[in-house]
Every structure is written in C-alpha cells, then in structure tokens.
Amino acid sequence: MISIRIHGRGGQGAVTAAELIAMAAFHQGKFAQAFPFFGVERQGAPVESYCRISEEKITLRSQIDQPDYLIIQDTSLIKNPNTFKGIKPTTLAIINSQKSATELDLPQGLKAITVSATSIALEILGKPIINTALLGAFAGATEVIDLPALKKAVQEKFSEKSKELVEKNIKIVTTAYEAI
C-alpha cells in the first residue's frame, strides 16, 4: 500500500489534491481512498489530507503517520513540526518552492524534489492555486499515478465548473509533469 500525506494551508486545495490522486489511481484500476484532517480551520491555517493507494481493497481508516510520499504546498509549513512527523528513510517529498531542495531547511536524509508550482499556476491560471501543479510534479517524479489518469481525474473533477478551467488545469498538470 502506498501512503501520501499532503500538507497545505486552507484554501490551497490540499483536500482536492488527495481526491484527484485517488481518482487517478482508480482510473488505473487500483483501490484508493482520500480524506482530510482538519478541525475548525480557516483559510490560511495548516491542513492535512491523506491518500492511500493499493492493488487490494483498503480496510485501514486512520490518519497516515508514516507516509511514503509528502506533498508540501507551502514552504512555510517546513517549520511546522507536524510536517515531517513519521517520515521514513524512503519517504520522498514534493515541495512547492522556487528554491532547490538543498536550499531548504529539511530534515537530514529526506529525499525531496521542488517545483515552482506557484509560478506555473500564476502563469496558466492567473491564481496561486497550486494543487494540480504539485500533482503533475508528483506523477512525473513517482509514477504512482500516470499522466493520462491524472488528466482524466482533473477533467472529471472540474467539468462541472467550466471547460476553460478543465483545460487550464490539464495544462498546469502537464507543465509540472514535464518540468520534473
């Protein structure tokens, strides 16, 4: 089973990101679950969301304490002690940053890849909504989900809103995927 923990701030789309990963995994014929963890958070407060992917039915229903992958939407969360709790020697972090991983104050030994998701989102969407950019980077770096399945999940998730929003988010996903 693969476990993914997403750290973001309220309003950055951490919950939607977990849902999109699960949808993409489902399109690849895998079992998946996605769920958030937050209380009375407000926009800008730290939030976590989780996703599990497996070839077999998932019966576990708990928070992810030892993630295989971290997706960090905001570098200010690097200072939050909860961000790196339970990491393993094999954990890989995908971080939204213009800096390289070596320039960030990360736990020693953590494998990390950075992508300027904010720049990609601003360029294509005109807003700093970075969840789909980070998912494109995640797909490119890990192959846990593939690009066609992720595009299909984005299309399904955003089709109710507008065709333009779907097209822009697919472009964001593809741009970030190719950047990795």
N, C-alpha and C positions, 0 to 999 in steps of 0.2 A: 504494500500500500504506500502511496506517495502522499505526503502531507505538506501543505502550503499554508503559511501564515502571512497575512497581509497587514502591514501597519500603515495607517494613514491618519488623516485628520478629517473630521466630519465635513462632508461636502466635496471630498476629493474622489469619491466613487469607490472606496475600498469594498463595500458590500457588493456593488455591481461587478467589480473585478472578480470576486470569488464566484459569483453566479456565472459569469462568462467563461471562466476556466472550467467549471463543472459542465456547462452546456457543451463546450468544445470537446471535452473528454467523452461525454455522452454520444456526440456525433461520431466519435472514433470507436464506438462500441464498448466503452468502458463504463463501469459504475462510478458515480461521483456524488458528492454531497457538498453543499456550500452553506455557510451560516455565519452570521455576525456575532460579535460580542461587544455590546455597549450598554450603558445604562441610560442615564438622563443627559447624555452628551449633547452638546450644542455644536453648531458649525464651528470648525476650527479645533475642537477638542480631539485628543488622541482616540482612535478607534482601532479595533482589530476585526478582521474577518478571516475565515478559515475555509479551506477546501481540501477534500480528500479524494483521491482517485485510485481505483483498484480494478483488477481484472475480475474480481469476485465481489459478491454482494458485501456492502459495508454495514456492519451492525454497531460499530463504535459510535457513540453520541456524546463526545466530550470535546472540550477545547483542545487545541494542538499545543502540547507542551514541548515537544521535541521535533521541530519542523525539518523537513528535508530541504525546503526552499523558503526563503523570506523574500517578500516584495515590500520594499520600503518606499513609500510615496513622497516622503518629505524628510530631508536630511536633518531637520531639527529633532526628529524622533530618534536619531542616533544617540542622543544624550539621555533618552528615556530608558531606565533600567529594564523595563519590560520588553523592549525591542529585541534584545539578544538572549532572553532567558531560554534555557534549554537547547541552545544550539549544539550541534554535534560537529565532530571534525569534518564531516562530509557535507554539512549544510552550505548551500550556495545562496548568496543574497543578490538580488537585482535591485539596484538603488537609483532613484531619480536624482541625478546630480550632473552638473557640468564638469565637476572635478573627476579625476580618476580615483579608483578605489584606494590607491596608495596615498592619496592626498587627504583621505577622510580618516577620522579618529575611530577606527573599527577595532573590534576585539582581535587580538593577535591570532593568526591562523585562519581567520574567517575568509573563505573564498568569496569574492564579490565582483560584480560587474556593474558598471554605471552606464546610464544612458540619460541624455538630456531630454527626458520626457516632456518637461515643461516647454522647452523650445519647440519641440515637434508639435505639441498641442496648440501652442500660440500661433505657430506658422500656418497650420492647416485649419484649426477650429476657431482660432481667434480668442480662445479662452484657456486658462490654465487647468483644464480638466484632463488629468494625465493618466487615468486608469487604462485606457486602451493602448496608449503608447507603451506603458510598462508591460502589458500583456503581450504585445508584439515582441518586445525585447525578451520576455520570459520564454516565449515559444522559440525564438531564434537561438537562445542560449542553452535551452534544456531539451528540446524536442519531446517534452512531456505531453504537450499538445501540439498539433501541427497547424500550419498557417491556414489551409483550406477549412479545417474545422473551426478555427477561431473566427475566420471571416463569416462563416455560416452562423455562428453564435451571435456575433455583432449584428448581422442582418436581422436575425430573429428578435433580438432584444430591443433594437431601436426602430424596427419597421413601423411601430405604432406612432412614432413621433414624426418623422419625415424622411423622405428618400434622400434628401440632402445630408441629413445627419448620419444616415447609414453610410453613404458614400464617403463622407469626411472621416468617419471613424475607421472605415476599412482602409482608407489611405494612411491614416495615423498608424494603424496596426502594421501595415506593410512597410512603411518608412522605418519604424522602430525595429522590425524584424530584420530588415536589410542592414540597418546600422550595426547590428551585432554580427 
